[in-house]
């Protein structure tokens, strides 16, 4: 049982991880998606990020769907509140919400507030000011990120996943959109909406969960899976970090992509300029056979052994082959 620290409305006991909604102010000043599924906020006078649960207030969800979402939210909180790692966004608190809250409208000027629903649920985490990893990569889609920083980003993500797996936690939706960067451009896993504690019996973990393009073949097929599905997704992320791109297959429908990933070994094309050892890590991670994929702790060691002092960065199309990206500082600007 959680230690009871204070009382909520109607003398309802509050768990130690619950936040006081009266101290939470939500801001809607950033462009949509700036922080993935989060929006910037202030909690008790301190800048934070808040993730609000969509509970179907628009009337388009059934009671069953709403109940399913609330249960998933409770599971997300149950997992996140126990985590403590440099590459996992620090959990501050959460609320299942029993009071109305008001947030400012989407203009910078004073206007009528937007009311959050009576049963609002939210998760509050540390403020990570550089936004999503996906945004960083997109900003460098033309002038690519230096190889040293590519490996640092990859190591951050690999260390975070290795930590989760050591806790028997399978993330199930590893992609750049779910990773946020702090002021020093350290990558932190920041969304646990579909995370699950790994079942002792692999047959208990089935069903399509995740994002097409990053989703492992066994997940697409609805077969039993385990933490190795995260390793596959990491392999795709490693390619995305190196290329500053997304796994995109023009001219193919979602059904065609799914079928090709499973039956034709469809994977992103690795550029010729990619260092062999890095390319080999990608290939091992996205192997069709989960048993042939390395554990994330091995991936960490493989990345740590890479030599980043001799170039190796992605060469944009049309660039002189002898021109490699500059390393630059750890922090990667917009």
C-alpha positions in Angstrom: 0.0 0.0 0.0 1.2 3.5 -0.8 1.9 5.6 2.2 -1.0 8.0 2.8 0.3 11.6 3.1 -2.7 13.8 2.8 -6.5 13.9 2.3 -8.2 14.7 -0.9 -11.8 15.9 -1.5 -14.3 14.2 0.7 -11.5 12.9 2.9 -10.4 10.5 0.2 -6.9 9.3 1.2 -4.2 10.4 -1.4 -1.3 8.1 -2.3 2.3 9.5 -2.0 2.6 9.8 -5.7 -0.6 11.8 -6.2 -0.4 15.5 -7.0 -2.5 18.4 -5.8 -4.4 19.6 -9.0 -4.9 23.0 -7.4 -1.1 23.5 -7.8 -1.1 22.5 -11.5 -1.3 25.1 -14.3 -1.4 23.9 -17.9 0.0 26.0 -20.7 -0.9 25.6 -24.4 1.6 27.9 -25.9 3.9 25.4 -27.7 3.0 24.1 -31.2 1.1 20.8 -31.0 3.5 17.9 -30.6 6.4 20.0 -29.3 6.7 17.6 -26.3 5.1 14.5 -27.9 2.0 13.6 -25.9 2.9 16.2 -23.2 2.2 19.9 -22.8 4.2 22.4 -20.7 2.9 23.2 -17.3 3.7 24.7 -13.9 3.4 22.6 -10.8 3.8 24.3 -7.4 5.6 27.1 -9.2 8.0 24.8 -11.0 8.1 24.2 -14.8 7.1 20.6 -15.7 5.5 18.6 -18.4 2.0 17.2 -18.1 0.3 14.4 -20.0 -3.5 14.6 -20.0 -5.6 11.5 -20.6 -8.2 11.8 -23.3 -11.3 10.2 -21.8 -13.7 10.8 -24.7 -15.1 14.1 -23.5 -16.0 14.8 -27.2 -18.6 12.0 -27.0 -17.0 9.7 -29.5 -15.9 7.0 -27.0 -17.9 4.3 -25.5 -17.9 3.7 -21.7 -15.9 0.5 -22.4 -13.3 2.5 -24.3 -13.1 5.1 -21.5 -12.7 2.4 -18.9 -10.0 0.8 -20.9 -8.1 4.1 -21.2 -8.4 4.7 -17.5 -7.0 1.3 -16.7 -4.1 1.8 -19.1 -3.4 5.1 -17.4 -3.3 3.4 -14.0 -0.9 0.9 -15.3 1.3 3.6 -16.8 1.5 5.4 -13.4 2.1 2.1 -11.6 5.2 1.5 -13.8 6.5 5.0 -14.1 6.5 5.9 -10.4 8.9 3.1 -9.6 11.5 4.1 -12.2 14.7 6.0 -11.5 17.3 6.3 -14.2 19.2 9.1 -16.0 17.6 8.1 -19.4 14.0 7.9 -18.1 12.0 11.1 -17.6 11.7 11.7 -13.9 8.2 11.0 -12.6 6.9 13.8 -10.3 3.4 12.7 -9.7 -0.1 11.9 -11.2 -3.7 12.5 -10.5 -6.9 10.6 -11.3 -8.6 14.0 -10.8 -11.9 14.7 -9.1 -12.1 18.5 -9.5 -12.6 20.8 -12.4 -9.5 22.5 -13.7 -9.1 25.5 -16.0 -6.3 26.0 -18.5 -5.6 29.1 -20.6 -6.9 29.2 -24.1 -4.5 28.6 -27.0 -3.8 32.3 -27.6 -1.2 34.3 -25.7 -3.8 36.8 -24.5 -6.4 36.6 -21.8 -9.5 34.7 -22.9 -12.1 32.3 -21.7 -10.5 29.3 -20.0 -10.8 25.8 -21.3 -12.3 23.5 -18.7 -10.7 20.1 -18.2 -13.2 17.3 -17.6 -14.4 16.5 -14.1 -12.5 13.2 -14.1 -9.3 14.5 -15.6 -6.3 12.3 -15.3 -2.7 13.5 -15.8 0.9 12.5 -15.3 3.5 15.2 -14.4 7.2 14.7 -15.2 10.3 16.8 -15.2 10.6 19.7 -17.7 12.6 18.6 -20.7 13.1 21.8 -22.7 14.5 20.5 -26.0 11.4 18.7 -27.1 11.2 15.3 -28.8 14.1 13.4 -30.3 12.0 13.3 -33.5 12.0 17.1 -33.7 15.8 17.2 -33.3 16.2 14.7 -36.1 13.8 16.5 -38.3 15.7 19.8 -37.8 18.8 18.1 -39.0 17.3 16.3 -42.0 19.5 18.3 -44.4 22.7 19.0 -42.4 23.0 15.7 -40.5 24.0 15.1 -36.9 27.7 14.4 -36.3 28.6 10.8 -35.7 29.7 11.4 -32.1 26.3 12.8 -31.2 24.6 10.0 -33.1 26.3 7.5 -30.9 25.6 9.5 -27.8 21.9 9.7 -28.6 21.8 6.0 -29.3 23.6 5.2 -26.1 21.1 7.2 -24.1 18.2 5.3 -25.6 20.0 2.0 -25.2 20.8 2.6 -21.6 17.2 3.6 -20.8 15.8 0.5 -22.5 18.4 -1.8 -20.8 17.3 -0.3 -17.5 13.6 -1.0 -18.3 14.4 -4.6 -19.4 16.3 -5.2 -16.1 13.1 -4.4 -14.4 11.2 -6.8 -16.6 9.4 -3.9 -18.3 8.7 -4.0 -22.1 8.1 -0.5 -23.5 6.3 -1.7 -26.7 6.3 1.7 -28.5 10.0 2.7 -28.9 10.2 5.6 -31.4 11.8 9.0 -31.5 8.4 10.7 -30.8 8.4 9.1 -27.3 11.8 10.3 -26.4 12.5 13.8 -24.9 15.7 15.8 -24.5 16.8 17.8 -21.5 18.8 21.0 -21.6 22.0 19.0 -22.2 20.4 17.0 -25.0 20.3 13.9 -23.0 17.7 11.5 -24.4 15.1 10.3 -21.9 12.3 7.8 -22.4 9.2 9.8 -21.7 6.0 7.9 -22.6 4.8 4.6 -21.0 1.3 4.5 -22.3 1.5 1.0 -23.6 4.3 -0.3 -21.4 3.8 -3.7 -19.8 5.6 -5.8 -17.2 6.9 -8.8 -19.2 4.8 -11.9 -18.6 6.5 -15.0 -17.3 4.8 -16.9 -20.0 5.5 -15.3 -23.5 2.2 -16.7 -24.7 0.5 -14.1 -22.5 1.9 -11.2 -24.5 0.3 -10.9 -27.9 -1.6 -8.4 -29.9 -0.5 -5.5 -32.2 0.9 -2.7 -30.0 3.2 0.0 -31.1 3.8 2.1 -34.3 4.1 0.7 -37.8 7.6 1.3 -39.1 9.1 0.5 -35.7 7.0 -2.5 -34.9 8.7 -5.9 -34.8 7.4 -8.7 -37.2 6.2 -10.9 -34.4 4.1 -8.1 -33.0 2.6 -7.3 -36.5 1.7 -11.0 -36.8 0.1 -11.1 -33.4 2.5 -13.8 -32.2 3.8 -14.0 -28.6 6.6 -11.5 -28.0 8.9 -10.3 -25.2 11.4 -7.5 -24.6 13.1 -8.3 -27.9 10.4 -6.4 -29.7 11.9 -3.3 -28.1 15.3 -4.3 -29.5 13.9 -4.4 -33.0 12.3 -1.0 -32.5 15.7 0.3 -31.2 17.4 -0.9 -34.4 15.0 1.2 -36.5 15.5 4.2 -34.1 19.3 3.8 -34.5 18.8 4.1 -38.3 16.5 7.1 -37.8 19.1 8.8 -35.6 21.9 8.2 -38.0 19.9 9.3 -41.1 17.8 12.0 -39.3 14.8 10.5 -41.0 11.8 8.3 -40.4 11.2 4.8 -41.8 9.0 5.7 -44.8 8.1 3.5 -47.7 6.5 5.7 -50.4 3.9 4.1 -52.6 3.1 1.3 -50.1 -0.1 1.1 -48.0 0.0 0.1 -44.3 -1.1 -3.4 -45.1 1.6 -3.7 -47.8 4.3 -2.5 -45.4 3.2 -4.9 -42.7 3.3 -7.8 -45.0 6.7 -6.8 -46.5 8.2 -6.4 -43.0 7.1 -9.9 -42.1 7.5 -11.8 -45.3 10.1 -9.9 -47.4 12.3 -8.6 -44.6 11.5 -5.0 -45.5 13.8 -2.7 -43.5 15.1 0.9 -44.0 18.0 1.2 -46.5 21.3 1.8 -44.7 23.4 4.5 -46.4 26.7 3.4 -47.9 28.5 6.0 -45.7 27.3 4.3 -42.5 30.2 2.8 -40.6 30.1 -1.0 -40.8 30.0 -1.6 -37.1 27.1 0.7 -36.6 25.3 -0.8 -39.6 25.8 -4.3 -38.1 24.2 -3.2 -34.8 21.2 -2.0 -36.8 20.9 -5.3 -38.6 21.4 -7.4 -35.5 18.7 -5.5 -33.7 16.1 -5.7 -36.5 16.7 -9.4 -37.3 13.5 -11.2 -38.1 14.2 -13.8 -35.5 13.8 -12.4 -32.0 16.2 -14.9 -30.5 19.0 -13.6 -32.8 18.6 -10.1 -31.6 21.0 -9.0 -28.8 19.9 -8.0 -25.4 19.9 -4.2 -24.8 22.8 -4.5 -22.3 24.9 -6.0 -25.1 23.8 -3.2 -27.5 25.1 -0.7 -24.9 28.5 -2.4 -24.9 28.6 -2.5 -28.7 27.9 1.2 -28.9 30.4 2.0 -26.2 33.1 0.2 -28.3 32.5 2.4 -31.4 35.3 4.8 -32.4 33.7 8.2 -32.9 36.9 10.1 -33.5 37.3 9.4 -37.2 34.1 10.8 -38.7 31.5 8.4 -40.0 28.6 10.8 -39.9 25.7 10.6 -42.4 26.6 12.3 -45.7 23.6 14.1 -47.2 22.8 13.5 -50.9 24.7 15.8 -53.2 27.5 16.4 -50.6 31.2 15.8 -51.5 31.9 12.3 -50.2 35.0 13.6 -48.5 32.9 15.9 -46.3 31.8 14.6 -43.0 29.5 16.3 -40.5 31.3 18.3 -37.7 31.0 16.9 -34.3 29.9 20.1 -32.6 29.0 20.3 -28.9 26.8 17.7 -27.1 23.8 20.0 -27.2 22.1 20.0 -30.6 20.1 23.1 -31.4 17.0 23.5 -33.5 
